[in-house]
Amino acid sequence: MVCWCRSSSSFVRVAYCGNWQSSLRRRLLHLRLKLSLPSPHLLLPFITRTNSLQIKTTMDSPQNDQIAPAAAQPMSKNAQKRLLKQQRYEAKIAEKKAQMREHKRTEVELKQKEWQEKLANLDEEEREKLIETRKALRRERMEKRLAMKGKSTERLQEARINGQNVVIDLEFAHLMTSKELKSLVKQVTYCYAINRRCALPARIWLTGCNGEMQNHLMRIPGYDQWFFEKEERSYVEALQDQKENLVYLTADSENVLDELDPKSIYIIGGLVDRNRCKGITMNKAKEQGIKTAKLPIGAYMKMSSSQVCSSY
């Protein structure tokens, strides 16, 4: 059932079914409070029935005539395409995660079933012996894992004193999309995992770590316990007393880095741009008066065009 509610400043179309009179009064009182309208005079021509509630307001004042077009401005075709692409990507990721969870759940259930069947085929003495053996193996595995974790922690603490200094420059967040930021966070996580397992780990700095970049990093479980030097300031401010030792690694440099200098502090640009921002790290280093160098990637890897080695 549809009726029109009219006031001096608006028309409100309300469709409702069932006990419509009392429901309509309650709805109009709610609209009056929400829209700050005077008490409306009701015109109740019965037009049609519906199973849902629909409300449409059209303001005829000059001020609202100016606001309405801006609020109802349609999206451009490119914006619609980007939105659709993002929605498809998020749906694909969600589906992939659901499949992985289902696969892990199936594997756990299968292992539990095999274990129960194995126990069922043994007598009580053999069953207790097998359970005790399994517990002993689990304890041994946990002790070994804790010992390895302790050793890696010792190596990382030693790296803070004698390790090679490497800076990841995170000041390019404003140039990346949300997808590219997530890719960069994944690469930073990978760097930490590899560095933790190294026999001679480096002392890694995260500089310019603030804003949206910081929010993405804080979502990583255990990030606050990482053995990284985390700085909200830029590397120039954080390491201003060692500026002469700063070396920005960029593929646009003419200086090939064949050997690492323990006194040097090597800077890696934290930027995922799919080669969109060409020369940005080289120009930044020149503006700051910092030495530059490039890794000899071309001498050890066959690259089709760009000498930038990236992942993810």
N, C-alpha and C positions, 0 to 999 in steps of 0.2 A: 504494500500500500504506500503511495507516494503523496506527500502534501507539501505545500510551499508555505514557509514562514516569512513574513515580510516585516521589516522595520524601516525606520527612516534612513538607514545607512547600508542595508544589505538585504540580500535574498538568500535564504537558506533552504535547500532542497533536502528533505529527510524521507528516507524509505524505510519502513519497518513493517513487521507482521506480528500476529498474535494479539495480545492485549494492547493495541496500538495507542489508545487514548492516554492511559496513565504513563506508558513508556515514552510517548511523544512529549508529554509535559516535563518529565524528568530530563529528557535529552535537550529540550529547548532551554531549560534552566541551566544545564551544564554549558550549552553554547553561549548563553548570555554571560555567564561568568568568565568563560574562556576568551570570548571575543570582545567583552566589555560593551555589549549592545544593550539598548533600552528594551523594555518589555515588548515583544513582538505581537502583532495582531495576526491571528491564524486564519488562513484560507485553506480549507480542507477539501479540495476536489479530489475524488478517488480516481486515480489514473490506472494503477496496476498493482500487482502483488509481487513481493520478492521475499527471498529467504535470507537476505543479508541486509546489513545497515550501510547505507551510502550517504555521505554528506558532501555537499558541494556549496561553497560560498562564493559569491560574486559581489564585490564591493563596487559601488558606483560613485564613490567620492573621487575628486580630482587627484588627491594625494595617492590613493591606492591605485589609480589608473597608471601612475608613473612607476610604481613599485612592481606591479604585476608582470610587465614584460621582462624585466630583469630577472625575476625569480623563475619565470617559465622559459628562459632562454634555452633552446635545444643545444645538444652537444654536436660538435662538428663530426664529419665522417671519420676523420683521422682519430679523433678522441674516442669515438665509438669503436673503431677497430682496435685501438690500444686497450680499451677496457675489455673488449671481448677476448683479446689475446691473453690478457692477464687472468681473466676468469677461467679460460681454458687451461692455462698453465697451473693455476692453483688447484683446479679440479683434478688435473693429471697427477700432481704431487700428492694430493689427498688420497687418490685411488691407489697410488703406488705404496704409500705408507700403510694403508689398510691391508693391501696384499701382503706386505712384509710382516705385519702383525699376525695375520692369519696363518702365514707360513710358519712363523716361530711357534705359534700356539699348537699347530698340528704336529710339529717336530717334538715339542715337549710332551704332548699327549701320547705320541707313538713311543717315545723312550720310556715313559712311565708304564705304558702297557707291556712293553717288552720286559721291563724289570719285574713287574708283578708276575708275569708268566714264568720268568726264570726262577723266582722264589717259590712259586707254587709247585714246581717240579722237583724241589729239593726237600729232604727231610729236615727236621728242626735243627739238628746239630750243624749240618752244612749251611743252612740258611743263616744262622747266627754268625758262623765263620765268615760267610760272604759279606754280610752287612758290616761286620767289624773291619774286614779288609777294605771295603769301600770307604768307611769313615777314616781309616788311616791314610788312604791315598788322598782324600780331600784335605786332611790336616797338613799333609806334606806339601800339597800344592799351594795351600794358603800361606804356609811358612815361607816357601820359596818366593811367592809373589811379594810378600812383605819385605823379604830380604832384598829383592831386586829394587823395590820401591825405595828402601832406605839408601841403597847404593846410589841410585839415580839422584836422590835428594842431595846427597853429599857432593856428587859431581856438579850439580847445578849451583850449590852454595860456593864451591870452589871456583866455578866459572864467573861468579860475581866479583872475584878478586883478580883472577889471572886469565879469564876467558876472552876470546876475540869479541869486540863490541860490534854489534850489528843493530842498526836502527830501522824500524819499519815506519815510514812516514804515512800517517793516517789523516793528512790534511786535505784529502781530495774527495771527501764524502759528498760534498755539494755537487760534484760532477757526475755522480753515479746514480743509477736507478736503484730501486729497492732490490731488484733481482741481482744487480751487480754488487750491492753492498753485502748481500747474503753470501755471494760467491767469495768475496774478499774475506769475510769472517771465517768461512770454511777453510780458506788457504792459511789464515793465521792460526787456526786450530791445528791444522796439519803441521805447520812449522813447529808449534810447541810440542806436539807428540813426537816428531822426529828428533828435535833437539834434546828432549828428555831421555831418549834412548841412546843418544850418541855417547861414545867413549870419551870424547873431548867436546862437550857442549859449548855453545857460544853464549855470551851475555847479550840477550836480546832486549831492545828497548821498543816500546810502543809510544810514539810521540804524537801530539795532536789528537789525543784520545778523548774526545768530548762530543756532546750533541748526539746526533742520530747514530754516529759510529759507536759511541759509548753505550747507547741503549742496545744495539745489536750484540755487542760483546758481553754485556751483563746478562744476557739470556743464556750464555753458555754455562752449563753446570760446572761448578768448581773454578770458575774464572778468577774469583777473588783470591784463590790459593795458588795461582800460577806463579812460577819463578820468572816473571818478566818484570822489567822496570817500566811501570806505567806512568806516563806523563801527560797531563792535559796541555802543557805548554808545547811549543814547537821545539825541534831538536836544537835550533840556534839558541834559544833561551835556556833550555835544559843543560846544554853542553857548551855554553858560551866561553868557558875557560879552556876549551879544547877545540876551538873552531878551526885552528890550523891543521888539525888531524882529521877533519870531516872530509869524506870522499863520497860523492853521490854516484851510485852505479846507474848508468843510463846507456841504452843502446846507441844513442846519438853521439856519444863521446868518441874522440879519436885515440884516447889512451887505453891500451889493452892491459888488463890486469892479469899478469901471469903468476904472481906470488902475493899472498896475503901478508900485510905488514901488521904485526901485533899492536903497534902503536896507533894505527889508523882506525877510524870509526866509519864503517861502511853503511851507507844509507840506501835502503830499497824503497822505491815509491809504491805505496799501498794503493794502487789504482787498477781497477778492472774497467776498461773502456773499449775493448775490442778494437784497439788501434784507432780510436776516434780522436783522441787528444794527442796528436803527434808533436813531439818535441817539448812537451810540457815540463818534464823533469829536468831536461837540459837547460831550458830557459830559467827555471826556478833556481838552479844551482848557479848560473851565471849572475843572476840578479843579487844573490846572497854572497857572491864571491867565494864559492866553495869549489874545491877541486872535483873533477869528474873522472870516471873510468868506466870501462865496459868489460864484461866477462868474455873470454874467448870462446863464445858459444859456437861460432862458425867454424872454428878449428877442430871441434870435436863432434859436432852434430851437423847434419845436412839439412839446411832450412830452405824452404821453397822461395820465400821472399824476405819477410821481416826477420831480423835477428833477435826478436823478443821471444823468450821462452816462457810461456804461461801455461796454466792448467785450469781445470774446472770450467 
